[in-house]
Amino acid sequence: EAGSQRVYASGSVACRCPLWRRHPGPPRGAAETGSLGLTSGRAGSRGSMQTALMKTYIHAPACRVWEAITDHGALARFSGVTSARLLRAGREHANGVGAQREVVLGRLRFLEDIVRFEPPHVIEYRVVECTVPFDHELGRIELIERGRGTEVHWTTRFQIAIPVIGKLLTKAARPLVCDGFHGMLLELKHELEGDSPN
């Protein structure tokens, strides 16, 4: 069975890295994600953008995973998240399109706008303000039903917008971002499956 994966990608190069802990997943041969159709960032900035893709399989229905992962105010239950709150409700759904959330990770504060909300399959968001110079093209969480469970793909594309050293800092930050988000997915997996890490 396939386990959780992190995929670090820049341009057309990607490296899939097995995790330190493996979990049951969908049968071998399950389709990998292809192009996610991410919106272009600032003109001339794509060469510095980094992409991170986190995957895991959760033995729970997509509707349960969706409810847990789109509850913006409850994100503070995850390790590393100092606080999280909904600043502005969405137009048709409190957590949906038009919603704005504040997520604080230690000294870092992010304001994120929800730009796509299609229960229980896709949510997309964009960081619009941060305590460091930060360009965020798009974040996307996609839920795919596989057998009796749900495959979760979390993609984010970003760069640290500091002259001269920004590109190096962005590359250095990529695995940290990936590890942090993937840790959240593992915690969500354990929460919904009601078990402890193997």
N, C-alpha and C positions, 0 to 999 in steps of 0.2 A: 504494500500500500504506500501511496505517496504521503510525505510529511509536509510540514510547513516549509516555506521557502522565502528567502529574501532575494531579490534581484536588483543588483546595482547596475544602472545603465547610463551611459553618456554617449549621445549621438547614436551610432548604430552598434556600439559595443555593449554587450551585456554579459554578466558573470553570475550564474546561479550558484549560491552557496548553501550547502546543507547546514541545518541548525544544530546547536549543541544538544537539543532535545527534540526527539521525533514524536509525532502524534499520528493516530490513524487518519487516513484521508480517503479520497475517492479512488476507485480502481485505476490501475495503470492504464495509460492511454487516454486519460481524460484530456480534453482540449486545453491548450495553453492560451492565454490571452494574446491577441494580436494588437494591432494599432487601436489605441483608445480614443483617437480623434481629439487630442488635446488642443485647446485653443492657443494660437500663437501669443507669445509674450511681447515685450517691448521690441521695437524694431532694432535690429542689430545686436540683440542680447542672447539669441538662442545658442550661440556657441559656448556660452558660459553656463547655461542652464544644465542642471543635473536632475536625473529622474531616478526615483526609488520605487520599487514595486514589492509590496509585502503580500504574501499569500498564506492562508491557513484554511483548514477544513474543520467545521464545527458540526458535531452531531446534534443538530437542532433545526427545526423548521426555519425557513427564511423569514417568516413573519416575526418570530421571536428574536432572531438576530437583528432584524431591522429595528424593532422597538428599542433594543438595548443600545444600538450603535448610533441612533439618531436622537437620543435623549440628551440634548446639549448640556443641560444643567447637571446631569449626572456624570459627566466626564471626569469630575474630580475624584471619583472612586478609583481611578486607575493610578498606579504608581507613577510618580514623576509629575503628575498634574497637581499643581498647588491649588488652583481654583478654576471653576468654569461656571459661566452663567449666561443666560439668554438676555441680551440687551434689547433686542427688537424682535417682535413676533413676525412670522411670515404672513404673506397675504392671504393664502387659503388654508394654511396649516401653521400652527405656532412654530414648528421646527422646520418649515418648508421654505420655498423660494421667497426671498426677501428678508428672511430672518438674519440677524447678526448675533454672533456669540463672541464672548471674550474667554480666551483660554490662557491661563498663566502657568508657565513652566519655570519655577524658580524665579530668576530675575527677568525672564523673557515674557513679554505680554503680546498676545496676538489677537487682533480683531479679524474675524472671518465672516464673510457673507456667503449665505447659501444661494447658489445660482441654479441648481437643478435638484429636483426632489421627485422621484418616481417610485413610490412604495410598491412592493418591498424589494426593489432591485437596484436602484442607482441613486446616490446622493453625491453632488459635486459642490465644492466650496472654493473660495479664493481668499487668501490673506490680503487684507486691504490696509492694515497698519500693524507695525511691529516696533519693538524698542530698539532694534538694530536695523540698518539698511537692508531690506529684504524684498526681493522681487519674487512673487509667487504666480506662476502661470495658471496652475489649477491643481486641486486635490480631488480625488475621485474614489469612492468606495462602491464596489459592485458586488452584489450577492447573486450567486449562481446556484440553483438547486441541483444537487447531485445525490441521487439515491434518496436516503432518508435524512440527509443533512444538507449543509450549505457551504459552498466554497466562497471565501471572502478574498477579494482582490482590492488592496488599498494602494493607490498610486498617487504620488505627489511630484511636482516638478517645480524647481526653485533655483534661485541663486542669491548669494550675499553680494549686495551692490556696493562694494567699497572699491574705489579706484586702485589700480595696480595689484593689490593683494586679494581682491575679491574672488578671482577664479580659484586661487589656491585654497582660500578659506571655504569656498563652496564644496570643493572636492573633499576637504577634510571633514566637513559637516555631514556629508551624504551618509556615511555609515552610521553616524550617531543618530541621524533622523530615522534611518531605517531600523536601527535597533530599538529606538524608543517606540515607534509605531508598532513594530512587531511585538514588542513586549505587551502593549495594550491589547493586541489581538489574542495573544496567549492567555492573558487574564480574562478576556471575554469568553474565550473557549472554555476555560476551567469553570467560570461562573455559570455558563449555560449548560454545560455537561454535568456539573455537580461533582467533579472529581478533582484530584490533586495532580500536579505534574508527575509524569512518569520518570 
